[in-house]
Amino acid sequence: MLWVPDWPVVAALTAAGLDAHVPAAVLGARSGGGAGAGHTVVAVSAVARAQGVRRGMRRRQAQERCPEVALLPADDARDAREFEPVALAAETVVAGLEVARPGLLLLPAGGAARYHGSELALAQALVGAVAARTGHESQVGVADGLLAAVLAAREDAVVPPGGSAAFLADRPVGELVHAVCDPAGVAAVREAAGLWWRLGLRTLGDLAALPGASVQARFGDLGAWAQRLARGEDLRPPARRRVEEDLAVAEELDPPALRVDVATFAARRLATALHDLLASRGLACGRLRITARTAGVDLGGDDVGGAEGAVLERVWRTDDAAAGGMSAARITDRVRWQLEGWLTAASARRGPGAGGEGDPVVAPIAHLALAAEDVVPATTHQPGLWGADAGEGERARRALGRVQGLLGGHAVLTVELQGGRGPRDRVRLVPFGSDGGAGRDPGLPWPGALPSPAPAGLPDEPVPARVLDATGRDVVVDARLAMSGEPAAVACARDGGGPRGGGVVQDVATVTGWAGPWPLAERWWSADGGARRVYLQAVLDDGRALLLAQTGGLWQVEAFYD
């Protein structure tokens, strides 16, 4: 195992352009989430650790211990991306390896150790290569079995062949967490280790000594996995990484392109070259990265760049089953759509008169690059396991692609779920086939969010409504959530609670069941007081189920349920 200590912090510092001597910590979510989990320290640099900052601290505790600590956000994609140079450096020493997780590399040492003369010489070569090519300090451990190798790397040690069981025997069962490669499994392993500790299985040797059948029967697959690791056994041989060169093409435009159609002409050459590069290797890509650099003109906006040399970048998904992910023509279409989206938006910011009629370009394109990401063998594209594969999904994607070709990339939108509290906050529209970027994480805690299930649909605009009690008076919810009466009827547009929306005929329906109210106060600390509303669910005698919201004493239909 090759281990880079405190990798999340190292990656964050590298991405932020900060020096390694800066005390830093990464803030993220604890396993299991919870309110305020996003302000918990999940990784600490050695400099910050020397000043008292520890993993698990809250933001304020860390700043009390070390006021100058740089607090950086957790980002799994960044950690993986920044770790790639480390993997490439290690591959100059060993022909194949497996990334267990960002910061940890797994490789079989037998052949490589014989080539370098010994396991110690192999470890020295790996550490030297990583330091020379990336500047990062690393440690190498050699042992039989995954867990033993991980713990050996944390101690920069070489365990003799056959000595893994003895090396692990006296270690606490909680050390099993270091062998978890999927962060989603950390909580389960910690919970199991706590249970074993309470049962008297304090060390890995205690767990390894139990009968295997009994462990399997009592603790299931997790127990069997843990026991095999505790015994120093391999779960499986390392999966060797296929070394692929960067599949990217680029071109300097001289003179810079002043029009979208000129830049698209250059994009067509690049698209053909990239498609041929993928097809010749029998590969397909999961994502297409489009990068353009402007020259000499201020674009005037945060999204599309600033001054000379502004870099514009967007990622598109390419899950088509065609060779290379998609044809050269479809790659060209996406580049054209993206250029139009960037430069038309920039033209709108600059106002009328910024360019000639029909010419949305406001900055010349000096450099254009296309890169294939998530590259896999083309043979991994397989039809669905269940049901006949008649190509309906593929034909639908091609049809939508043709519509985009006629109307533009932003004319066809698809829905993505994201985090939020209200029904309208939990969905967003992104161009079909585009990686819309990171939205609000739906997995984070959203205090005050509506309970499940989510509404089935939303009207185009909230429909005004009245909630009446048994005497016909309006039901009002005050600041203390006290209702002036129980809901007995709802008056709203007849079609306002259905998928058609926009009805104008007022109708009064009897309430047969209701739940609530639920208060929601967002951004209450802002100068404008934020958004304050109260939600109420109501089932009507005509079969409709509505989500009603009161704002400023007035009710409206926000959504409807099936």
Helices and strands as residue ranges (DSSP letters): E 2-3, H 7-16, E 24-28, G 37-39, E 40-44, H 46-50, H 59-65, E 70-73, H 76-90, E 98-101, E 104-106, H 110-116, H 119-134, E 139-140, H 146-155, H 164-169, G 173-179, G 183-185, H 186-198, H 204-208, H 212-230, E 248-257, H 260-280, E 283-294, E 311-317, H 328-350, E 365-377, G 378-380, H 392-407, G 409-411, E 413-417, E 427-431, E 463-468, E 489-493, E 506-522, E 531-540, E 545-551, E 554-561
